[in-house]
Amino acid sequence: MSVVVSGVGAALPATAVENDAFADLGISDTWILDRTGVRRRHHLQPDERLVELAAAAATQALGDAGVDASDVDFVVAATSTPDRLSPGLAPEIGHLIGARSPGAVDVNGACTGFLYALDYAISRVSHGSADRVLVVGADAMSRLTDPADRNTAVLFGDGAGAVLVEAARGAVCDVCVPFLSFGSAAEYADALYVGHDDKVVRMDGAQVYASAVEAMTDEIASALTAHDITQDDVDLLVCHQANSRILKAVVRQLGWSPERAASYVDQFGNTSAASIPLALRKAQDDGRLKQGHTVVLGAFGAGFTWGAGVIGWKTCRHA
């Protein structure tokens, strides 16, 4: 069955944190921009809940698709920072948006989490076990960031994004049957992790950079080759918005033009599982992502884990 993303939504906390907020760490706006490409990031306040941000993004995605919440069969939330250890975000997202007792589960795949959640949704719709699945990526990385660590404090932000996955209407074609593939390398887990003791992100930036560029480039190239998809078939590349240097390196290694890739890390920072749906919504708002487009996705995160694949946007262009 051909499956498409039929709607997308995004939500950011009201509090924007500009680069000059990190002057006490002895770093400048230029220093941050050169190393990360981030100009601002958004942070939840202590009295604000991530689930409400996630529900706002989900509601926007449903509105974009023209679908009522009562028609949602399942909610999958990708997050590493739920408001409480248990239960996760997904059941409460379903409740807040007005869904009728949907199936609901959280996925913790760090920055690759959204692609894992999307893959789960695609599988359920493809196999006929659900008609519509809401996929939400939401993280409050400010909760896991050491404010004294200038290598991570400037990088991460909070946000939520969501897409609705449902069966495509019309003809089926190879380009518009979504597919995702994944990999992992646990031997590098100590290069990017959050421990039980201090509960903050620890990162070996050089190792993450090298591994992220290699893994995403190889996975994207392999996925396209395996399904006989060329660069000319692709309308937009949307990778996890880790930092601008990684994004530029992946595009360069693929041999693609920079204009073919979405890059919004300057506006959001690294929002972990939220970054891809945030970028998708921004690209749609900017007119870069339109009905019938073919979109390549790529992600890399703690684990190390990574993934890549292709989706059709809202409808099959060949239908």
C-alpha positions as CSV (number, residue, x, y, z in Angstrom):
1,M,0.0,0.0,0.0
2,S,1.3,3.5,-0.9
3,V,1.6,5.6,2.3
4,V,2.1,9.4,2.5
5,V,2.6,12.1,5.0
6,S,-0.6,14.1,4.7
7,G,0.0,16.9,7.3
8,V,2.7,18.4,9.3
9,G,2.8,20.7,12.4
10,A,5.4,22.3,14.6
11,A,5.5,24.2,17.9
12,L,8.3,26.0,19.8
13,P,8.5,27.4,23.3
14,A,7.8,31.1,23.6
15,T,11.2,31.7,25.2
16,A,13.9,32.3,22.6
17,V,17.6,32.2,23.7
18,E,19.9,34.2,21.6
19,N,23.7,33.6,21.3
20,D,24.5,36.5,23.5
21,A,23.0,34.6,26.5
22,F,26.2,32.5,26.6
23,A,28.7,35.4,27.0
24,D,29.4,34.3,30.6
25,L,31.0,31.1,29.1
26,G,33.6,33.2,27.3
27,I,32.2,32.6,23.9
28,S,30.9,35.0,21.3
29,D,28.1,34.9,18.7
30,T,30.7,34.4,16.0
31,W,32.3,31.5,17.9
32,I,28.9,29.8,18.1
33,L,27.9,30.4,14.5
34,D,31.2,29.2,13.2
35,R,31.0,25.9,15.1
36,T,27.3,25.1,15.1
37,G,25.5,27.5,12.8
38,V,23.0,28.1,15.6
39,R,21.7,31.7,16.1
40,R,18.9,31.0,18.5
41,R,17.2,28.1,20.3
42,H,14.0,27.9,22.3
43,H,13.7,26.7,25.9
44,L,10.8,25.5,27.9
45,Q,10.4,27.2,31.3
46,P,10.3,25.1,34.5
47,D,6.6,25.4,34.8
48,E,5.9,24.4,31.1
49,R,5.3,20.8,30.0
50,L,6.7,19.2,26.8
51,V,3.4,17.3,26.2
52,E,1.5,20.5,25.7
53,L,4.0,21.6,23.0
54,A,3.7,18.2,21.4
55,A,-0.1,18.4,21.4
56,A,0.1,21.8,19.8
57,A,2.3,20.4,17.0
58,A,0.0,17.4,16.6
59,T,-3.1,19.6,16.4
60,Q,-1.5,21.7,13.7
61,A,-0.5,18.6,11.7
62,L,-4.1,17.3,11.8
63,G,-5.4,20.7,10.6
64,D,-2.9,20.7,7.8
65,A,-4.2,17.3,6.7
66,G,-7.8,18.2,7.2
67,V,-8.4,15.3,9.5
68,D,-10.3,15.3,12.8
69,A,-8.5,14.0,15.9
70,S,-11.3,11.4,16.4
71,D,-10.0,9.7,13.2
72,V,-6.5,9.0,14.6
73,D,-6.0,5.4,15.4
74,F,-2.5,5.5,16.9
75,V,-0.1,8.0,18.4
76,V,3.7,7.4,18.4
77,A,5.9,9.9,20.2
78,A,9.6,10.0,19.7
79,T,11.3,11.6,22.8
80,S,14.2,11.2,25.2
81,T,12.8,13.8,27.6
82,P,9.2,13.0,28.6
83,D,7.7,15.1,31.4
84,R,7.8,12.0,33.6
85,L,9.5,8.7,33.6
86,S,6.2,6.9,33.1
87,P,3.7,7.1,31.4
88,G,5.2,8.6,28.3
89,L,4.0,11.4,26.1
90,A,1.9,9.6,23.6
91,P,-1.1,8.7,25.7
92,E,-1.5,12.2,27.0
93,I,-1.0,13.7,23.5
94,G,-3.9,11.6,22.3
95,H,-6.0,12.8,25.2
96,L,-5.1,16.5,24.8
97,I,-5.9,16.6,21.1
98,G,-9.2,14.8,21.5
99,A,-8.5,11.4,20.0
100,R,-10.7,8.5,20.9
101,S,-8.6,6.1,23.0
102,P,-5.9,5.6,20.3
103,G,-3.1,3.2,20.6
104,A,-0.2,5.1,22.1
105,V,3.5,4.4,22.7
106,D,6.8,6.4,23.1
107,V,10.0,5.6,21.2
108,N,13.4,6.6,22.7
109,G,15.8,6.8,19.8
110,A,17.5,10.0,20.6
111,C,18.0,12.1,17.5
112,T,17.1,9.2,15.2
113,G,13.9,8.7,17.2
114,F,11.5,10.4,14.7
115,L,12.6,8.2,11.9
116,Y,12.0,5.1,14.0
117,A,8.6,6.4,15.0
118,L,7.8,7.2,11.4
119,D,8.8,3.7,10.3
120,Y,6.5,2.2,12.9
121,A,3.6,4.3,11.7
122,I,4.3,3.5,8.0
123,S,4.3,-0.2,8.9
124,R,1.0,-0.1,10.7
125,V,-0.7,1.7,7.8
126,S,0.9,-0.4,5.1
127,H,-0.2,-3.6,6.9
128,G,-3.8,-2.3,7.3
129,S,-3.7,-2.4,11.1
130,A,-4.3,1.4,11.3
131,D,-5.8,4.0,8.9
132,R,-4.1,7.1,10.4
133,V,-1.1,7.3,12.7
134,L,0.1,10.5,14.3
135,V,3.9,10.7,14.6
136,V,5.2,13.2,17.1
137,G,8.9,14.2,17.7
138,A,9.3,16.2,20.9
139,D,12.3,16.9,23.1
140,A,13.2,19.4,25.7
141,M,17.0,19.1,25.4
142,S,17.5,22.1,27.8
143,R,16.5,19.6,30.6
144,L,19.6,17.5,29.7
145,T,22.1,20.2,29.0
146,D,24.9,21.3,31.3
147,P,24.7,25.1,31.2
148,A,28.5,25.3,32.0
149,D,29.5,23.1,29.0
150,R,29.9,25.5,26.2
151,N,30.2,22.7,23.6
152,T,26.6,21.5,24.3
153,A,24.8,24.4,26.0
154,V,24.9,26.5,22.9
155,L,23.8,23.6,20.6
156,F,20.6,22.2,22.0
157,G,17.0,23.5,22.0
158,D,13.5,22.5,22.7
159,G,10.7,21.9,20.3
160,A,8.0,19.6,18.9
161,G,7.0,18.5,15.4
162,A,4.4,16.1,14.1
163,V,3.2,14.4,10.9
164,L,0.1,12.4,10.1
165,V,0.7,9.2,8.2
166,E,-2.1,7.7,6.1
167,A,-2.8,5.6,3.0
168,A,-2.2,7.4,-0.3
169,R,-5.2,8.0,-2.5
170,G,-4.7,7.1,-6.2
171,A,-2.1,5.0,-8.0
172,V,0.9,3.4,-6.5
173,C,4.5,4.1,-7.7
174,D,7.9,3.0,-6.5
175,V,9.0,6.6,-5.7
176,C,6.0,7.2,-3.4
177,V,6.1,3.9,-1.4
178,P,8.0,5.1,1.6
179,F,10.9,3.1,2.9
180,L,13.4,3.6,5.7
181,S,16.5,1.8,6.8
182,F,18.6,1.9,9.9
183,G,21.9,1.1,11.5
184,S,23.8,1.3,14.8
185,A,27.3,1.2,16.3
186,A,27.2,0.8,20.1
187,E,30.9,0.8,20.4
188,Y,30.7,4.6,20.1
189,A,28.1,5.0,22.8
190,D,30.4,6.9,25.1
191,A,30.9,9.6,22.5
192,L,27.3,10.8,23.0
193,Y,25.2,9.8,26.0
194,V,23.2,10.9,29.0
195,G,24.1,9.0,32.2
196,H,21.9,8.2,35.3
197,D,24.2,10.1,37.6
198,D,24.2,13.7,36.4
199,K,21.5,13.3,33.7
200,V,23.2,15.7,31.2
201,V,24.5,15.3,27.7
202,R,28.1,14.3,27.3
203,M,29.5,14.5,23.8
204,D,32.8,14.0,22.0
205,G,32.1,16.5,19.2
206,A,34.9,15.4,16.9
207,Q,33.8,11.7,17.0
208,V,30.1,12.6,16.6
209,Y,30.9,14.8,13.6
210,A,32.9,12.2,11.7
211,S,30.5,9.4,12.4
212,A,27.4,11.4,11.7
213,V,28.7,12.6,8.3
214,E,29.8,9.1,7.3
215,A,26.7,7.2,8.5
216,M,24.1,9.5,7.1
217,T,25.9,9.9,3.7
218,D,26.3,6.1,3.3
219,E,22.8,5.3,4.5
220,I,21.2,7.8,2.2
221,A,23.2,6.8,-0.8
222,S,22.6,3.1,-0.2
223,A,18.9,3.5,0.3
224,L,18.5,5.5,-3.0
225,T,20.7,3.1,-4.9
226,A,18.8,0.0,-3.6
227,H,15.5,1.5,-4.9
228,D,16.8,3.0,-8.2
229,I,16.2,6.6,-7.1
230,T,18.4,9.3,-8.4
231,Q,19.1,12.8,-7.3
232,D,16.8,14.0,-10.1
233,D,13.9,12.2,-8.4
234,V,14.4,14.0,-5.1
235,D,12.8,17.4,-4.4
236,L,14.2,18.0,-0.9
237,L,16.7,16.5,1.5
238,V,15.8,16.9,5.1
239,C,18.3,15.6,7.6
240,H,18.3,15.8,11.4
241,Q,19.3,19.4,12.2
242,A,22.4,18.5,14.3
243,N,24.5,21.5,13.3
244,S,25.2,23.3,10.1
245,R,28.7,21.8,9.6
246,I,27.3,18.3,9.6
247,L,24.5,19.2,7.3
248,K,26.9,20.9,4.8
249,A,29.3,18.0,4.9
250,V,26.6,15.4,4.2
251,V,25.4,17.4,1.1
252,R,29.0,17.8,-0.1
253,Q,29.7,14.1,0.3
254,L,26.6,13.2,-1.6
255,G,27.6,15.5,-4.4
256,W,24.3,17.4,-4.2
257,S,23.8,21.1,-4.5
258,P,23.2,23.0,-1.2
259,E,19.9,24.3,-2.5
260,R,18.5,20.8,-2.4
261,A,18.8,20.5,1.4
262,A,16.7,22.1,4.1
263,S,18.7,23.8,6.9
264,Y,17.0,25.6,9.7
265,V,19.4,24.8,12.6
266,D,20.1,28.5,12.9
267,Q,16.6,29.1,14.0
268,F,16.0,26.0,16.3
269,G,19.3,24.6,17.3
270,N,19.5,20.8,17.7
271,T,16.1,19.7,18.9
272,S,16.8,16.0,18.8
273,A,13.7,14.0,17.7
274,A,11.8,17.2,16.9
275,S,14.3,18.5,14.4
276,I,13.1,16.7,11.2
277,P,9.4,17.5,11.6
278,L,10.3,21.1,12.6
279,A,12.3,21.4,9.4
280,L,9.5,19.8,7.3
281,R,7.0,22.3,8.6
282,K,9.4,25.2,8.0
283,A,10.2,24.0,4.5
284,Q,6.5,23.8,3.7
285,D,5.8,27.2,5.0
286,D,8.7,28.6,2.9
287,G,7.3,27.0,-0.2
288,R,10.2,24.5,-0.6
289,L,8.0,21.5,0.1
290,K,4.9,21.0,-1.9
291,Q,2.3,18.3,-2.6
292,G,3.6,15.6,-4.7
293,H,7.3,16.1,-3.8
294,T,9.6,13.2,-3.0
295,V,11.6,13.8,0.2
296,V,14.7,12.1,1.4
297,L,15.2,11.9,5.2
298,G,18.3,11.2,7.2
299,A,19.2,11.2,10.9
300,F,22.0,10.3,13.3
301,G,22.0,10.2,17.1
302,A,23.2,8.7,20.3
303,G,23.7,5.0,20.3
304,F,25.2,5.5,17.8
305,T,22.1,5.1,15.7
306,W,21.2,6.4,12.2
307,G,18.6,6.0,9.5
308,A,17.6,7.2,6.1
309,G,14.7,6.8,3.6
310,V,12.2,8.4,1.2
311,I,8.6,9.5,1.7
312,G,6.0,11.0,-0.7
313,W,4.6,14.3,0.4
314,K,0.8,14.4,0.7
315,T,0.1,12.7,-2.5
316,C,1.8,10.6,-5.2
317,R,2.9,12.9,-8.1
318,H,2.2,10.0,-10.5
319,A,-1.3,9.4,-9.4
